[in-house]
Amino acid sequence: MKILFANNARVCSGCEDHLVDVALWLRDNGVEPVFLVRAGGMLGDVLTGHGIRVHPVFIQEKKVALPLRIARVIRQEQPDVISINREHNIFPVSLGASLAAPFLQKRPKMVAVFHTPTGRWYPGLKGFDGIIATSEYTAASFYKANPGIERLTTVIHYGIRLSAADPAAKEDRARPRRYFQDRGFPIIGMVGELWKNQEELVEAATLMLRTFPELTVAFIGGYDPSPPLLAKIEATGHADRFVLTGRVPREQIPDVFFDLDLSVSTHRNEGFGIVHIESLAGHTPVVAYNSGGLVEIIREGGGVLVEGGPEQFATAVVDLLADDGKRFALGREGRRSVVEQFSIDAMGRKHLAFYRQVLAGSRGR
C-alpha cells in the first residue's frame, strides 16, 4: 500500500509531529508513505531526515499552478490512497487528483483527516472514501456542517512513543531540573503555540502566586508572544515568575515534562492535544478546562477538569501543588492511561486497519 499524505504546514506542531509518527509506524509495517509538503517548510526537512520521500509542491509564490504540480506527483507516484491532513488542502489536492485521473492505473482512495474542530463545510466531502477525526469533539463539529459524513468517519486519537520514565525521581520536590535548571518547586507549564488562550492562564497565575510566591509559570511553544500576552504578564508585577521558552526541540520535551510539577491548559477549543498525552507519559498530571477534545484524554485518568474560570482554575492548581500524595497518584495514573490507551502501537494499528478498510471499499457501507 502506498499512501500520499498532504500537509502544507510551515512548522512542525502537534499535527505534524503526529503525522511523522504515523508515517514511520506505517513504514515499519509494510506501508510506503510519501508526502506533499510546503517548499522550505520544517515538515519536509524532518521527513527527509527519516528517509521518507517528499514533494515540495506547496510554493507560496506559485499558487496558481498548484493543482498541476499535485497532479504531476500523483501521476508519478500512483498512490493507493491520498490522505489530506490540512483542511485548506482539500480543494487543491482533490482538483489535482481529478486532473491526474486519466493517467492513473486506478483511482486512488480519497481520505480527509481533521485535526482541529473548525466545523467548516466542504462541498464534495460526502464523496470521499473515508474520514479520520482525531477526537470525538472534532468529529462532532464537522457533522453539524457536513451532514451525512458520520458513516465515513472514524475517530482515531493520537498516540506517542513512550519515553523512559523515572517515577522515583519525579516524586521528589527537590529533584534537580533538567531544562529549567535555575528553577525549583513549584513549576507549572503550558505547552503549545502561543495563540491558545495563554492570557487566561496569566490571570489564574496571579491568584496562584498568593499561595505559592515562588511559583514558575512556563509557556513552552513556538511563534512570537503577542503584545497582549506580554502586557498581561508585565501587569502582574511578577514578570520574573514567568518564562517563555520559544520553540523547544521535540527530543527535549520529556525533560520539560520531567521538570513540570503540573501541566496546565486554558485552551477551551483543543482538537485533542498530543502534548497532553506526552505530559501524562512523563508522570505529570494535567489541569485543564472541561472543554474540547482534551477531555477525552483526561477522562481516562491523570488529571483534573475544571468548570468555571480563572479563579476555579487557580484553586485546582493550588490544591494539587499543596497535595503531594494526590499529585503523585495522578502522575502514576496518567502514565498508565497512556500505556493502555495512547501508545504509538495502538494508534498505528488503528490507522492501518482504517486504510485497509478504505482500500477494500468497506468504509461507510
C-alpha positions as CSV (number, residue, x, y, z in Angstrom):
1,M,0.0,0.0,0.0
2,K,1.3,3.5,-0.9
3,I,-0.3,6.5,0.9
4,L,0.3,10.0,-0.4
5,F,-0.1,12.4,2.6
6,A,-0.7,16.1,2.0
7,N,0.2,18.7,4.6
8,N,1.5,22.2,3.7
9,A,2.3,23.4,7.3
10,R,5.2,25.8,7.6
11,V,6.3,24.5,11.0
12,C,6.1,21.2,12.9
13,S,3.4,21.5,15.6
14,G,1.3,18.7,17.1
15,C,-0.4,17.7,13.9
16,E,2.8,17.4,12.0
17,D,4.6,15.5,14.8
18,H,1.7,13.1,14.8
19,L,2.0,12.7,11.0
20,V,5.7,11.8,11.2
21,D,4.9,9.2,13.9
22,V,2.1,7.7,11.8
23,A,4.3,7.6,8.7
24,L,7.2,5.9,10.5
25,W,4.9,3.4,12.1
26,L,3.2,2.6,8.8
27,R,6.5,2.3,7.1
28,D,7.7,-0.2,9.7
29,N,4.5,-2.2,9.0
30,G,4.7,-2.5,5.2
31,V,3.2,0.7,4.0
32,E,5.0,3.2,1.7
33,P,4.4,6.8,2.9
34,V,5.0,9.7,0.5
35,F,4.3,13.4,1.3
36,L,3.2,16.6,-0.4
37,V,4.7,19.4,1.7
38,R,5.4,23.1,1.7
39,A,8.7,24.1,0.0
40,G,11.1,25.3,2.6
41,G,8.9,24.0,5.5
42,M,10.1,22.2,8.6
43,L,8.0,19.1,7.9
44,G,9.8,18.3,4.7
45,D,13.2,18.5,6.4
46,V,12.0,16.2,9.3
47,L,10.6,13.6,6.9
48,T,13.7,13.7,4.6
49,G,15.8,13.1,7.7
50,H,13.8,9.9,8.3
51,G,14.3,8.8,4.7
52,I,10.7,9.5,3.7
53,R,10.2,10.8,0.1
54,V,8.7,14.3,-0.1
55,H,7.4,16.5,-2.9
56,P,7.6,20.2,-2.1
57,V,4.6,21.2,-4.2
58,F,3.2,23.9,-2.0
59,I,5.0,27.0,-3.1
60,Q,3.6,30.3,-1.8
61,E,4.5,32.5,-4.7
62,K,3.3,29.9,-7.3
63,K,-0.2,29.0,-6.0
64,V,-2.0,29.2,-9.4
65,A,-0.2,26.1,-10.8
66,L,-0.5,24.2,-7.5
67,P,-3.2,21.7,-8.8
68,L,-1.0,20.9,-11.8
69,R,2.0,20.2,-9.6
70,I,-0.1,18.0,-7.4
71,A,-1.4,16.1,-10.5
72,R,2.1,15.6,-11.7
73,V,3.1,14.0,-8.4
74,I,0.0,11.8,-8.2
75,R,0.7,10.6,-11.8
76,Q,4.3,9.8,-10.9
77,E,3.6,8.1,-7.6
78,Q,0.4,6.2,-8.5
79,P,-0.7,6.1,-4.8
80,D,-3.4,3.7,-3.5
81,V,-4.6,6.4,-1.0
82,I,-4.4,10.1,-0.8
83,S,-4.7,11.4,2.8
84,I,-5.3,15.1,3.1
85,N,-4.2,16.4,6.6
86,R,-4.8,20.1,6.3
87,E,-8.3,21.3,5.7
88,H,-7.4,24.1,3.3
89,N,-5.6,21.5,1.1
90,I,-8.8,19.6,0.4
91,F,-9.7,21.6,-2.7
92,P,-6.3,21.8,-4.5
93,V,-5.4,18.2,-3.8
94,S,-8.9,17.0,-4.9
95,L,-8.5,19.0,-8.1
96,G,-5.0,17.7,-8.6
97,A,-6.4,14.1,-8.3
98,S,-9.1,14.8,-10.9
99,L,-6.5,16.2,-13.3
100,A,-4.3,13.2,-12.9
101,A,-7.2,10.7,-13.2
102,P,-6.9,10.0,-17.0
103,F,-3.2,9.0,-16.4
104,L,-3.7,6.7,-13.5
105,Q,-3.8,2.9,-13.4
106,K,-6.5,3.1,-10.8
107,R,-8.3,5.8,-8.9
108,P,-6.7,6.4,-5.5
109,K,-9.0,6.4,-2.5
110,M,-9.5,9.8,-1.0
111,V,-9.3,10.4,2.7
112,A,-9.7,13.7,4.7
113,V,-8.1,13.9,8.2
114,F,-9.5,16.6,10.6
115,H,-7.2,17.6,13.4
116,T,-9.0,20.8,14.6
117,P,-12.7,21.4,15.4
118,T,-13.3,24.2,12.9
119,G,-16.5,22.6,11.7
120,R,-16.4,24.1,8.2
121,W,-18.5,23.0,5.3
122,Y,-16.7,21.3,2.5
123,P,-18.5,20.5,-0.8
124,G,-17.9,17.0,-2.0
125,L,-16.8,15.7,1.4
126,K,-19.5,13.1,1.3
127,G,-17.9,11.7,-1.8
128,F,-14.7,10.8,0.0
129,D,-13.8,7.2,0.7
130,G,-13.1,7.8,4.4
131,I,-12.6,10.5,7.1
132,I,-10.5,10.4,10.2
133,A,-11.1,12.8,13.1
134,T,-8.6,12.9,15.9
135,S,-11.2,13.3,18.6
136,E,-15.0,12.9,19.1
137,Y,-15.1,16.6,19.7
138,T,-13.5,17.4,16.4
139,A,-15.7,14.9,14.6
140,A,-18.9,16.4,16.1
141,S,-18.1,19.8,14.8
142,F,-17.9,18.6,11.2
143,Y,-21.1,16.5,11.5
144,K,-23.1,19.7,12.0
145,A,-21.7,21.4,8.9
146,N,-21.5,18.3,6.7
147,P,-24.5,16.1,7.5
148,G,-24.1,12.6,6.2
149,I,-20.4,12.1,6.8
150,E,-20.9,10.2,10.0
151,R,-20.9,6.9,8.2
152,L,-17.5,7.7,6.7
153,T,-15.8,8.9,9.8
154,T,-13.6,7.1,12.3
155,V,-12.2,8.7,15.4
156,I,-8.5,7.8,16.0
157,H,-6.8,9.5,18.9
158,Y,-3.2,10.5,18.7
159,G,-0.6,8.1,20.2
160,I,3.1,8.6,21.2
161,R,6.3,6.6,21.5
162,L,6.7,6.2,25.2
163,S,9.9,7.6,26.6
164,A,11.6,6.2,29.7
165,A,10.1,7.4,32.9
166,D,11.7,7.8,36.4
167,P,8.8,8.0,38.8
168,A,11.1,7.9,41.9
169,A,12.9,11.0,40.8
170,K,9.7,12.7,39.6
171,E,8.1,12.2,43.0
172,D,10.7,14.4,44.7
173,R,10.0,18.1,45.1
174,A,13.7,18.9,45.4
175,R,14.8,17.0,42.2
176,P,17.4,18.7,40.0
177,R,15.6,20.1,37.0
178,R,16.8,19.2,33.5
179,Y,15.5,22.0,31.4
180,F,14.5,24.7,33.8
181,Q,17.8,24.3,35.7
182,D,17.6,27.6,37.6
183,R,14.1,26.9,38.9
184,G,12.7,24.8,41.7
185,F,9.3,23.7,43.1
186,P,6.7,24.6,42.0
187,I,6.8,24.8,38.2
188,I,3.7,24.7,36.1
189,G,3.7,24.9,32.3
190,M,1.5,25.2,29.3
191,V,2.9,23.6,26.1
192,G,1.5,24.8,22.8
193,E,1.6,27.5,20.2
194,L,1.1,31.0,21.7
195,W,-2.4,31.6,20.5
196,K,-4.2,29.1,22.8
197,N,-5.7,31.5,25.4
198,Q,-2.5,31.8,27.4
199,E,-3.7,35.2,28.6
200,E,-6.3,33.5,30.9
201,L,-3.5,31.4,32.5
202,V,-1.7,34.6,33.4
203,E,-4.9,35.8,35.2
204,A,-5.1,32.5,37.1
205,A,-1.4,32.6,37.9
206,T,-1.8,35.9,39.7
207,L,-4.1,34.1,42.1
208,M,-1.8,31.1,42.5
209,L,1.1,33.4,43.4
210,R,-0.7,34.4,46.6
211,T,-0.2,30.9,47.9
212,F,3.0,30.0,46.1
213,P,5.1,33.2,45.6
214,E,8.0,31.1,44.2
215,L,5.8,29.6,41.5
216,T,7.2,29.5,38.0
217,V,4.8,29.6,35.1
218,A,6.4,28.4,31.8
219,F,4.9,29.0,28.4
220,I,6.5,26.4,26.1
221,G,5.8,26.9,22.4
222,G,6.6,28.5,19.1
223,Y,5.7,31.8,17.5
224,D,6.4,35.2,19.0
225,P,4.3,36.0,22.0
226,S,1.5,38.5,21.3
227,P,1.7,42.1,22.7
228,P,-1.4,41.5,24.8
229,L,0.2,38.4,26.4
230,L,3.4,40.2,27.2
231,A,1.5,43.2,28.5
232,K,-0.7,41.0,30.8
233,I,2.5,39.3,32.2
234,E,4.1,42.7,32.9
235,A,0.9,44.0,34.6
236,T,1.1,41.2,37.2
237,G,4.1,42.8,38.8
238,H,5.7,39.4,38.9
239,A,7.2,39.1,35.4
240,D,10.2,37.2,36.8
241,R,7.9,34.3,37.7
242,F,7.0,33.8,34.0
243,V,9.3,32.0,31.5
244,L,8.7,32.0,27.7
245,T,10.9,29.3,26.1
246,G,10.1,29.7,22.4
247,R,10.1,26.5,20.4
248,V,11.7,23.6,22.1
249,P,13.1,20.7,20.1
250,R,10.9,17.6,20.4
251,E,13.7,15.5,21.8
252,Q,13.8,17.8,24.9
253,I,10.1,17.7,25.6
254,P,10.4,14.7,28.0
255,D,12.9,16.8,30.1
256,V,10.4,19.7,30.1
257,F,7.6,17.4,31.4
258,F,10.0,15.9,34.0
259,D,10.6,19.4,35.3
260,L,7.0,20.5,35.5
261,D,5.1,19.7,38.7
262,L,1.9,20.2,36.8
263,S,1.0,20.6,33.1
264,V,-1.9,23.1,32.5
265,S,-4.0,24.3,29.7
266,T,-6.5,27.2,29.5
267,H,-7.3,26.5,25.8
268,R,-11.0,25.7,25.6
269,N,-11.2,24.5,22.0
270,E,-8.4,21.9,21.7
271,G,-8.9,19.4,19.0
272,F,-7.1,16.8,21.0
273,G,-3.6,17.8,22.2
274,I,-0.7,15.5,21.7
275,V,1.3,17.4,24.3
276,H,-1.2,16.3,27.0
277,I,-0.5,12.6,26.5
278,E,3.2,13.5,26.4
279,S,2.7,15.1,29.8
280,L,0.9,12.2,31.2
281,A,3.5,9.8,29.9
282,G,6.0,11.8,32.0
283,H,4.0,11.3,35.2
284,T,3.0,15.0,35.0
285,P,-0.7,15.5,35.8
286,V,-2.8,17.8,33.6
287,V,-5.2,20.6,34.8
288,A,-7.5,21.8,32.1
289,Y,-10.9,23.2,31.5
290,N,-13.7,20.7,30.9
291,S,-13.9,21.6,27.3
292,G,-12.6,20.4,23.9
293,G,-11.0,17.2,22.8
294,L,-8.5,17.0,25.6
295,V,-11.4,16.0,27.8
296,E,-11.2,12.6,26.0
297,I,-7.6,12.3,27.4
298,I,-8.3,13.3,31.0
299,R,-11.4,11.2,31.4
300,E,-9.0,8.2,31.1
301,G,-7.2,9.4,34.2
302,G,-4.2,11.5,35.2
303,G,-5.6,15.0,35.6
304,V,-8.3,17.4,36.8
305,L,-11.0,19.0,34.6
306,V,-12.1,22.5,35.8
307,E,-15.5,24.1,35.5
308,G,-15.6,27.9,35.6
309,G,-12.9,30.5,35.0
310,P,-9.5,31.7,36.3
311,E,-10.5,31.6,40.0
312,Q,-11.6,28.0,39.8
313,F,-8.6,27.1,37.7
314,A,-6.2,28.6,40.2
315,T,-7.9,26.8,43.0
316,A,-7.5,23.4,41.3
317,V,-3.8,24.1,40.6
318,V,-3.1,25.3,44.1
319,D,-4.9,22.3,45.7
320,L,-2.8,19.8,43.6
321,L,0.5,21.6,44.3
322,A,-0.3,21.5,48.0
323,D,-1.1,17.8,48.0
324,D,2.0,15.7,47.0
325,G,0.2,12.4,47.5
326,K,-2.7,13.2,45.2
327,R,-0.4,14.8,42.6
328,F,1.9,11.8,42.5
329,A,-1.0,9.4,42.4
330,L,-2.4,11.3,39.4
331,G,1.0,11.1,37.8
332,R,1.1,7.3,38.0
333,E,-2.5,7.1,36.8
334,G,-1.7,9.3,33.8
335,R,1.3,7.2,32.8
336,R,-0.9,4.1,33.0
337,S,-3.6,5.6,30.8
338,V,-1.1,6.5,28.1
339,V,0.4,3.0,28.1
340,E,-3.1,1.5,27.8
341,Q,-4.9,4.0,25.5
342,F,-2.5,6.3,23.7
343,S,0.6,4.3,22.6
344,I,2.1,4.6,19.2
345,D,1.3,1.0,18.5
346,A,-2.4,1.4,19.4
347,M,-2.6,4.4,17.1
348,G,-0.7,2.8,14.3
349,R,-2.8,-0.4,14.3
350,K,-6.0,1.7,14.1
351,H,-4.6,3.7,11.2
352,L,-3.5,0.6,9.3
353,A,-6.9,-1.0,9.8
354,F,-8.7,2.1,8.6
355,Y,-6.7,2.4,5.4
356,R,-7.1,-1.3,4.7
357,Q,-10.8,-0.9,5.1
358,V,-10.8,2.1,2.7
359,L,-8.9,0.2,0.1
360,A,-11.3,-2.7,0.5
361,G,-14.2,-0.3,-0.1
362,S,-15.8,-1.3,3.2
363,R,-15.8,2.2,4.9
364,G,-19.3,3.7,5.2
365,R,-21.0,0.7,3.7
